[in-house]
């Protein structure tokens, strides 16, 4: 993977100095050459001092959205990529940096990019979800995403946020701590992204278009990948295997990212343990496991300790799905990479000895919800003086959303292949969210929301039922583009309740613009009287994507301190397509620094 981002400090200084010179000259002040040099040097010195004082560095990067060919499983396809790579380039920044990404669309599809997990404080225009915070970048057009990384450090990722293009348009974001600030755990010998993806032999845009046209569930992927490689367990794929070469006694930090479209994944390395130290760019209390689970949208940093001696063996690093859904509605295959040890006896240190014993990890059963619960219960914020857990202790607004599947009646001009001749759908509080044809954020900012959205998303189900009991006969959902309005700085508690309509399922819900604290979770129906007493308001995990347990509920809290329109949706792309999405509208505060910034001049038009 290419390290394609570079610090632009020297060039921006030169630019600043050059611009100042131009201004000086444009004002008619004519000076001879030596004076100009002195002015130049002074301005340069001043800029360095200011940059140091502000501890701010600009990182600039150009991303080209372009078609590229790739061959996996003995089939070649043309696909949408960034810079011709999949995964795309790694973005590296430090906490406090400003990041400036120019994205140019060279393909026939509309495109947007989302910086998943970046808080985007007051810069919602740079968040990326199509028709939510921006109109898409059209063919031949560019857009500059300009944002500052504030109060976050660890691993996040970027991906396309329109239709299913994120299948091949994704890459890591690495946020290093501020200069001189160590990790709160022993520094690893090396660190590297380990990105899980899905490989589709078919064109995923055709897959989703066909699903929408028939109302049926879409096809599933053909393979999972690690850093773009499916590995040796698939036909015609052994040559496309991710290999991690390690030295005995050293520790490696794997920056795990689940970029799969539709699958939560178990991950394990044979005969090794993994120490979880961070999730979603927030440090956690370290704990050690043999296997972990990671949902689409989530990131997890783990420390992998190599054995103290050369083991004379190789080890699979494997990932396979966790799903409670019906077989056939998900990809039930296994991706493997290989962990290899450098042989100290070998002439070439990195040589790979053929014929070594190969160990495979044992992954949980594909529907092992107990494993998932045990794992997620281990996640705790550090909650130290340096890294406090700022859990809202009191609540201004309480909400209860059902989250689940459903159906829509078949339109008269269509033949539908969903359950009993309907179309598949999904909803929150029975509203299947319809994306508008104009962007929500701009409609809000300009005051022209009529006909684009309604500010009346239900705060609780309109007709309560036994959510996890026998499902109701009527599985139909309503449709609409409804936002939930929050005053600035409201402290919010949201309980999300899975339903049994068309089967219980785990839904990894992702909130844009905020981190939230996972204060409680459980199975069955949420009990508003007794469950809050069990909430963890001391050291709950802080993250941006959380699994609503299959047949259960999860409670989160967050402070609405970021004005803008913020998408919240299931990160299983198929569910998002079916409407399992909504948006919050957080109003401006009264102070100047509590207001959404104005839109950039190059904001794309619909
Ligand atoms: Cu879902």
Boltz pocket constraint, residues with backbone or C-beta under 6 A from the ligand:
constraints:
  - pocket:
      binder: B
      contacts: [[A, 506], [A, 507], [A, 508], [A, 570], [A, 571], [A, 572], [A, 575], [A, 576], [A, 580]]
      max_distance: 6.0
